[in-house]
Amino acid sequence: MPRMSQELLDRFLEEPFVGVIATLRQDGRPYTVPIWWLWHEDAIWITGTTSRVWCKQMLKDPRVSLCIEAGAPMAGHVGIDGTAEAHLLPDFDIWPISRLLAEKYVGRRDPANDEAVEKFFANMQTEPRMLFRLEPEVWRAIDMSVYRGKRADREHQEQVLAQADGD
């Protein structure tokens, strides 16, 4: 599979693509939920509220996987496995990084969205929030714009086409 170049990976991690995080239930089954995430200071940062199921699960078992997928024009897949470390008030000031998350997803690098960012961030500060820092232990970064399938898949597709042409 074509690996993503470092340049493409850096650009990919800047985009406001929604990720899907997998946490673990008490019985070991995975639990998945879409999330906003931020690549900052060599880690993935995620914010949630203390009442969210996935946040409670990460507090009990910090092993997680994050999947980020995107289609054209930046078709790619990034998968990260690691351990999430909880950061809570008052021991850790969660607000600067939480604001960066709001700017990434609500602001989308458009000054016209500044007021919306302010409102969203003000609302965040009324909730019982926490941050998680996901330290990547395993990376999978695939440039899907050039991926053409595994060799066996391509050979099978060629056989099917050849048979269709022969009919």
N, C-alpha and C positions, 0 to 999 in steps of 0.2 A: 504494500500500500504506500502511496506517495506521502511521505512525511511532510508536514508543514514547515516551510522555511522559518528561521527565527524572525525575519522581517514580517512575514505574513502573520505569524503567531502574535507578535507584538501588536500589530494592527487589530487582529481579531480580538484580543483581550481588552482593547479600548472600546469596542462597540457595545451598545446596550442590548446584547442578545440575552434572552431569558435562559436561565439554566434550570436543570432539574437535579435536585439533590436527593440522594438516597441515604436515609438513615436506617437504623436497625431497631425493630420492635423488640420487646422483651423476649419473645419466642425465637428471635433470630431472623424472622422474615423481613425483607426490605420494605421500606415505606418511602414513596417518592412524592415530591411536591415541587412545583415551579417556584423559582426564586430569582431575585435580583442579586447580583454579586459584583464585587469590585476587585480587580487585580491591583494591589497597592503594596509597595515595599516587599516584593517577592512572596506574597501570599494572597490568597483569596479571602476577602472579607464579606461576611453575610450578616444582615441584621434581621432580627425577629423579635416577637414579643414573648414574654415569659409564659403566656397561656398557649402558645402554639405547640401542637403535638410534636412536630419535628424538632423544635428547640428543646423540649423536655427530653426527647430521645437522645439528642446529642449531648446533653448534660449527663445522662446515664451511661452512654456508650459513644465516645467521640469518633469512632471509625465511620467515615462517610465516603461517598463517591459523588462527584459532580459531573454532569454531562451538559455540554454546551454545543448546540447544533445551529447551523445557519445555512441558508440557501443562497442563491445568486444575489448579488454579485460576488459575495465573499463566501462561497460554499466551503464549509469546513466542519470538522468535529473536533472538539477538545474534551477529553475525559481526564479527570483528576481523582486520584484516590489519596486519602490522607487522614490525618487526625485533626479534629476541630478543637480549638482551645477557646473556652468561653471567657468573655470579658464583660464584666458587670460594673455598673455604678455602685458605690462611689469610688471603688478602687481603680477604675479605668474610665477615662473620659471618652465615652463612646461617640460623642457628638461630632467631632471633626470628620471622622470616617463616615458616619451616617450621613452627614451633609454631602460628602463626595458621592455617595450612592444616589442620593436624591438628585444631585446635579447630573449624574450620568444618565439616569432613566427618565427623569421628569424634564430636566433642562435640555438634554440632547445637544449640547454645544450651541444652542440657539438663544441669544440674549432676549428674544421675544418671550421666552419661557421663564425668565427670571422671577416674575411674580408668582407663577405656579410653583416654582421651586421653593420660594419663601413660605407659601401656604402649606405645601406638603411637609416641609421640614418642621414648621411650627407644630403641625399635627403630630408628627413623629415624637416630638418632645413631650407630648401629653400622655404617651403610652408607656407601659412598663417594658422598655426595650433593653436588648442586650446585643452584643456583637460576638461573632465567632470568627476566629482567624483559622483558616484552613491551610495548613502547611502541606504543600504537595509532596507526596512521597513517590507517586507513580504518575507519569504523564502519558497521554495518548493524544497526539495532535496530527490530524489527517487533513490534507488538502483535497477536499472532495471535488474541486474544479477540474482536477486531472485524473481522478480515480476512475478506472474503467472496469473494476471488478477483479476478482482473483483469476488467475490463469485458468483454473478448472471451469469457472463460470463463463469466461470468454470462449473457451473451447466448446462448451455445451451450446452456447448461443450460436456459434459458427455452424455446428452440426445441425441445429434446428433450422437455420437459414438455408443451409445446403439441401436439406431434405425438402424444404418448402419450394426451393427452386427446381428440384428434380421432379416434383409432382406435376 
